[in-house]
């Protein structure tokens, strides 16, 4: 079996029965009330392991604000979010 650290996000989504990185970004944007064409740019979308679960750490910028999200990779549920003036 492949080392879990080397799996891409689509392979990882299959392992956990969850969502891809793109789906996690979409969930974050929906929560923020934004569409992709409104974003200045997506800074990161990384799969990580936090508090016993796989999560996507996402950050993006829009209109001078930085949005940071933590999304459950198995369910797509928003676990944490912040919006700060940058």
C-alpha positions as a Markdown table, in Angstrom:
| # | Residue | x | y | z |
|---|---|---|---|---|
| 1 | Unk | 0.0 | 0.0 | 0.0 |
| 2 | Unk | 1.1 | 3.6 | -0.7 |
| 3 | Unk | 2.4 | 5.7 | 2.1 |
| 4 | Unk | -0.5 | 7.9 | 3.3 |
| 5 | Unk | 1.7 | 11.0 | 3.3 |
| 6 | Unk | 2.3 | 10.7 | -0.5 |
| 7 | Unk | -1.4 | 10.4 | -1.5 |
| 8 | Unk | -2.9 | 13.2 | -3.5 |
| 9 | Unk | -6.1 | 14.8 | -2.2 |
| 10 | Unk | -8.4 | 12.7 | -4.6 |
| 11 | Unk | -6.7 | 9.5 | -3.5 |
| 12 | Unk | -7.0 | 10.6 | 0.2 |
| 13 | Unk | -10.7 | 11.4 | -0.3 |
| 14 | Unk | -11.2 | 7.8 | -1.5 |
| 15 | Unk | -9.3 | 6.5 | 1.5 |
| 16 | Unk | -11.4 | 8.4 | 4.0 |
| 17 | Unk | -14.6 | 8.2 | 1.9 |
| 18 | Unk | -14.7 | 11.9 | 1.8 |
| 19 | Unk | -14.2 | 15.0 | -0.3 |
| 20 | Unk | -11.5 | 16.3 | -2.6 |
| 21 | Unk | -9.6 | 19.6 | -2.0 |
| 22 | Unk | -11.6 | 21.3 | -4.7 |
| 23 | Unk | -14.8 | 20.3 | -2.9 |
| 24 | Unk | -13.4 | 21.6 | 0.4 |
| 25 | Unk | -12.6 | 25.0 | -1.3 |
| 26 | Unk | -16.2 | 25.1 | -2.7 |
| 27 | Unk | -17.6 | 24.4 | 0.8 |
| 28 | Unk | -15.5 | 27.2 | 2.2 |
| 29 | Unk | -16.5 | 29.7 | -0.5 |
| 30 | Unk | -20.2 | 28.8 | 0.0 |
| 31 | Unk | -19.9 | 29.3 | 3.7 |
| 32 | Unk | -18.2 | 32.7 | 3.1 |
| 33 | Unk | -21.0 | 33.6 | 0.7 |
| 34 | Unk | -18.5 | 34.0 | -2.2 |
| 35 | Unk | -18.2 | 32.6 | -5.8 |
| 36 | Unk | -14.9 | 31.5 | -7.3 |
| 37 | Unk | -14.9 | 34.5 | -9.7 |
| 38 | Unk | -15.1 | 36.9 | -6.8 |
| 39 | Unk | -11.8 | 35.6 | -5.1 |
| 40 | Unk | -8.6 | 37.4 | -5.6 |
| 41 | Unk | -6.7 | 34.1 | -5.2 |
| 42 | Unk | -6.6 | 30.9 | -3.2 |
| 43 | Unk | -3.4 | 30.9 | -1.1 |
| 44 | Unk | -3.5 | 27.2 | 0.0 |
| 45 | Unk | -5.5 | 24.1 | 0.2 |
| 46 | Unk | -3.5 | 21.4 | 2.2 |
| 47 | Unk | -4.6 | 18.1 | 3.6 |
| 48 | Unk | -3.5 | 17.7 | 7.2 |
| 49 | Unk | -4.2 | 15.6 | 10.2 |
| 50 | Unk | -5.7 | 17.5 | 13.2 |
| 51 | Unk | -7.2 | 16.2 | 16.5 |
| 52 | Unk | -7.6 | 12.6 | 15.2 |
| 53 | Unk | -9.0 | 13.4 | 11.8 |
| 54 | Unk | -8.0 | 14.4 | 8.3 |
| 55 | Unk | -8.8 | 18.0 | 7.5 |
| 56 | Unk | -8.2 | 20.5 | 4.7 |
| 57 | Unk | -6.6 | 23.8 | 5.7 |
| 58 | Unk | -7.7 | 26.4 | 3.2 |
| 59 | Unk | -7.0 | 30.1 | 2.9 |
| 60 | Unk | -8.1 | 32.6 | 0.2 |
| 61 | Unk | -8.3 | 36.3 | -0.3 |
| 62 | Unk | -11.1 | 38.6 | -1.4 |
| 63 | Unk | -11.4 | 42.4 | -1.2 |
| 64 | Unk | -8.6 | 42.9 | 1.3 |
| 65 | Unk | -9.8 | 40.1 | 3.6 |
| 66 | Unk | -8.1 | 36.8 | 4.3 |
| 67 | Unk | -10.4 | 33.8 | 4.9 |
| 68 | Unk | -9.0 | 30.8 | 6.7 |
| 69 | Unk | -10.9 | 27.5 | 7.0 |
| 70 | Unk | -10.5 | 24.0 | 8.4 |
| 71 | Unk | -12.8 | 21.5 | 6.6 |
| 72 | Unk | -13.3 | 17.9 | 7.7 |
| 73 | Unk | -12.0 | 15.8 | 4.8 |
| 74 | Unk | -14.4 | 13.0 | 5.5 |
| 75 | Unk | -17.6 | 14.9 | 5.7 |
| 76 | Unk | -17.0 | 18.4 | 4.2 |
| 77 | Unk | -18.2 | 20.0 | 7.4 |
| 78 | Unk | -16.6 | 23.4 | 8.3 |
| 79 | Unk | -14.7 | 22.9 | 11.6 |
| 80 | Unk | -13.1 | 26.4 | 12.0 |
| 81 | Unk | -13.1 | 29.6 | 10.1 |
| 82 | Unk | -11.7 | 33.1 | 10.4 |
| 83 | Unk | -12.0 | 36.3 | 8.4 |
| 84 | Unk | -9.4 | 39.0 | 9.0 |
| 85 | Unk | -8.5 | 42.3 | 7.3 |
| 86 | Unk | -5.1 | 41.8 | 5.7 |
